[in-house]
């Protein structure tokens, strides 16, 4: 590697974010960079990591390589996953694709895009607000991956059934899935969820009441009120090793950090043969199910913590497209075949 890429004075810079309600954003950005500080930005020089590269020596090539290191490539035949590799195309898959009808698909695009957005923000600060002598943003030529307009994949009932078949009640994997599905919360709240948040509602029933992590400490923070459904309570009580105050614990008997939980649950889904499924997709699946059961928007938003209808309506579109037509046909058949 060129000598200019050794550690220099512009390493370990903490960007200052400006604007309204951004006090939690620097922590999220810092978490993104911290989780990737050991990644190698140049495959030709394996001894160097991201944290060794001064900002003024960072190139578009490094940005693209780091973005693509978040991509997970899967080889499929008729939607069945044959092989999966993180960060690089599966070796030899191209030749196999011609002979055996295998196709190679890039997944985990949202993670790659989140990393690129964080890096763009860092260099925007470096160019506009710092005195580091940096005049170009190497991220600008690098495009975001095109993702679904509906965001994260929404688990189907069939995928939920496959997961439940793979992981029985009593396993940590099953507990994590049911917590995500029943509570409709983000990973940052699920990893903190436990008995310390349990209160009683006006009828004496156990209910989780807490301030959601997203936007916490700002004037946009949201209070969530989440029922502790009997089915979920039974699963919690049937799972050995549940924490005293936090339900989900890592192998070190400590609460998960959101990033480590995501990586762990990603592996859990892959082992179940569900490469398109994610923790956030269960939040969507739970919302879609409540929409199907005809609960009111305001009731569902009180649980999810959505404060505007915009994001909620994205979930409603998923239901209308994937389940609403099926429900229409079922209703029609019931009325016309009775």
Secondary structure as the mmCIF struct_conf table of DSSP 4:
data_model
#
loop_
_struct_conf.conf_type_id
_struct_conf.id
_struct_conf.beg_label_comp_id
_struct_conf.beg_label_asym_id
_struct_conf.beg_label_seq_id
_struct_conf.end_label_comp_id
_struct_conf.end_label_asym_id
_struct_conf.end_label_seq_id
HELX_RH_3T_P HELX_RH_3T_P1 UNK A 3 UNK A 5
BEND BEND1 UNK A 6 UNK A 6
TURN_TY1_P TURN_TY1_P1 UNK A 9 UNK A 10
BEND BEND2 UNK A 11 UNK A 12
HELX_LH_PP_P HELX_LH_PP_P1 UNK A 15 UNK A 17
BEND BEND3 UNK A 19 UNK A 19
TURN_TY1_P TURN_TY1_P2 UNK A 20 UNK A 21
TURN_TY1_P TURN_TY1_P3 UNK A 23 UNK A 24
HELX_RH_AL_P HELX_RH_AL_P1 UNK A 25 UNK A 36
TURN_TY1_P TURN_TY1_P4 UNK A 37 UNK A 38
BEND BEND4 UNK A 39 UNK A 39
BEND BEND5 UNK A 41 UNK A 41
TURN_TY1_P TURN_TY1_P5 UNK A 43 UNK A 44
TURN_TY1_P TURN_TY1_P6 UNK A 46 UNK A 47
HELX_RH_3T_P HELX_RH_3T_P2 UNK A 50 UNK A 52
BEND BEND6 UNK A 53 UNK A 53
HELX_RH_3T_P HELX_RH_3T_P3 UNK A 55 UNK A 57
HELX_RH_AL_P HELX_RH_AL_P2 UNK A 60 UNK A 68
TURN_TY1_P TURN_TY1_P7 UNK A 69 UNK A 70
STRN STRN1 UNK A 72 UNK A 77
TURN_TY1_P TURN_TY1_P8 UNK A 78 UNK A 79
STRN STRN2 UNK A 80 UNK A 86
BEND BEND7 UNK A 87 UNK A 88
HELX_LH_PP_P HELX_LH_PP_P2 UNK A 89 UNK A 90
TURN_TY1_P TURN_TY1_P9 UNK A 91 UNK A 92
HELX_RH_AL_P HELX_RH_AL_P3 UNK A 93 UNK A 100
STRN STRN3 UNK A 103 UNK A 107
HELX_RH_AL_P HELX_RH_AL_P4 UNK A 109 UNK A 128
TURN_TY1_P TURN_TY1_P10 UNK A 129 UNK A 129
BEND BEND8 UNK A 132 UNK A 132
TURN_TY1_P TURN_TY1_P11 UNK A 138 UNK A 141
BEND BEND9 UNK A 142 UNK A 142
HELX_LH_PP_P HELX_LH_PP_P3 UNK A 143 UNK A 146
TURN_TY1_P TURN_TY1_P12 UNK A 149 UNK A 150
BEND BEND10 UNK A 152 UNK A 152
HELX_LH_PP_P HELX_LH_PP_P4 UNK A 153 UNK A 156
HELX_RH_AL_P HELX_RH_AL_P5 UNK A 157 UNK A 166
BEND BEND11 UNK A 167 UNK A 167
TURN_TY1_P TURN_TY1_P13 UNK A 169 UNK A 170
BEND BEND12 UNK A 171 UNK A 171
HELX_RH_AL_P HELX_RH_AL_P6 UNK A 172 UNK A 183
HELX_RH_AL_P HELX_RH_AL_P7 UNK A 187 UNK A 190
TURN_TY1_P TURN_TY1_P14 UNK A 191 UNK A 192
BEND BEND13 UNK A 194 UNK A 194
HELX_RH_3T_P HELX_RH_3T_P4 UNK A 195 UNK A 197
STRN STRN4 UNK A 198 UNK A 200
TURN_TY1_P TURN_TY1_P15 UNK A 202 UNK A 203
BEND BEND14 UNK A 204 UNK A 204
STRN STRN5 UNK A 206 UNK A 211
BEND BEND15 UNK A 213 UNK A 213
TURN_TY1_P TURN_TY1_P16 UNK A 214 UNK A 217
BEND BEND16 UNK A 218 UNK A 218
TURN_TY1_P TURN_TY1_P17 UNK A 219 UNK A 220
STRN STRN6 UNK A 223 UNK A 227
HELX_RH_AL_P HELX_RH_AL_P8 UNK A 230 UNK A 237
TURN_TY1_P TURN_TY1_P18 UNK A 238 UNK A 238
BEND BEND17 UNK A 239 UNK A 239
TURN_TY1_P TURN_TY1_P19 UNK A 240 UNK A 241
BEND BEND18 UNK A 244 UNK A 245
BEND BEND19 UNK A 247 UNK A 247
STRN STRN7 UNK A 249 UNK A 249
TURN_TY1_P TURN_TY1_P20 UNK A 251 UNK A 252
BEND BEND20 UNK A 253 UNK A 254
STRN STRN8 UNK A 255 UNK A 255
HELX_LH_PP_P HELX_LH_PP_P5 UNK A 256 UNK A 257
HELX_RH_AL_P HELX_RH_AL_P9 UNK A 258 UNK A 271
TURN_TY1_P TURN_TY1_P21 UNK A 272 UNK A 273
TURN_TY1_P TURN_TY1_P22 UNK A 275 UNK A 276
HELX_RH_AL_P HELX_RH_AL_P10 UNK A 279 UNK A 292
TURN_TY1_P TURN_TY1_P23 UNK A 293 UNK A 294
HELX_RH_AL_P HELX_RH_AL_P11 UNK A 297 UNK A 304
BEND BEND21 UNK A 308 UNK A 308
HELX_RH_AL_P HELX_RH_AL_P12 UNK A 309 UNK A 319
HELX_RH_PI_P HELX_RH_PI_P1 UNK A 320 UNK A 324
HELX_RH_AL_P HELX_RH_AL_P13 UNK A 325 UNK A 336
#
